[in-house]
């Protein structure tokens, strides 16, 4: 394994570059090749300059160049942990950080907090952190401590008095159009598909600037965006917010207080609609000129990425698949690709488009060999230059969750 540091990472485009310790030539890497703790850091814009270990192989994205694979946080240099204990000292509270992996405790002092402007910083139990360990005869100390905000995007964007309650209100009769927002294979009773949809929609409209800000006569600011959902009368449903009075742009430490406070999900009949002169547009994921991206091209070659598929075999809900040899598994994948291609030629809706890594990919069925009509999981297919590549496998619940962002997919096969 090689060592280096993250030079930069674009959380929108899902790729970045590593500067190797033994070379000045930066190495490209894609989020699909990032592992464990580092993935959380990057997705929360906290990965820059972090030490990493990685394998260097010929690039699958950049012809003639190398690429970083199995990219992970270098746990010899940086630890991942959480604020674990508060004890009364002689005058002040004493704080520790517990390492997730070793369970070892490291003393935390405010002077070792990255971006802490004064000693009057607050700590919350279980707050996740990344830190540099220092051990000597005096004990274990946490240095260069960085807090990691792991909240979904929408909960970092706005404070909710009761997020689950707001979701339940949204699915009430005469509010959101009736739809099964729970998983089918493993129901949770908590509407995970709707939560995922709203979270990703919120992130998209913010990135695209597709929200509107208004102001009341007393100076209070309001914001609303189009959720992309409708009620039974096909009226658009919006999310309404008010500027959070507790918000401050200068929040150097801690889980940041969101800028907005959630008011309600409602149509344009909302009381708060009067503060806006026009309505926001829905989030978009492709240009009008790119509609052809939504149709699978059956003339192109489909090539499996065996390295990724072998790792994701565990997602296939079938004992037969799990017990197959590697050769038998490869044959099952090839059979499913052949069958899927035939089905797509008869019905283009078999290849369900979904949005990931800032691009359109397709979901196609991975079928049982004995019963070709029964989908066990979904294969993810992405265009790479002039071919399609089968990049990974999703459970049927994961597949529907992802596909719902673009449209309410026809459950022609996406229905366990």
ABEGO torsion letter per residue (X at the ends): XBBBBBABBBAAAGBBBBBBAABABBBBBBAAABBEAAAAAAAAGAABGBBBBBBBBBBAABBGBBBBBGBBBBAAABBBBBBABBBBBAABBBBBBBBAAAGBBBBBBAAABBGBABABBBBBBGBBBBBBBBBBAAEBBBBGBBBBBABBAAAAABBBABAAAAAAAAABBGBBBBBBABBAABBAGAGAAAAAAAAAAAAAAAAAGBBBBBBBAAGBBBBBBBAGBBBAAGBBBBBBBBBBAABBABBABEBBBBABBBABBBBAABAAAAABABBBBBBBABBAAAAAAABBBAABBBBBBAAAAAAAAAABBBAAAAABBAAAAAAAAAAAAAAAAAAAAABAAABBBBBBGGBBBBBBBBBBAABAABBABBBBBBBBEABBBBABBBBAAAAAAAAAAABBBBAAABBX
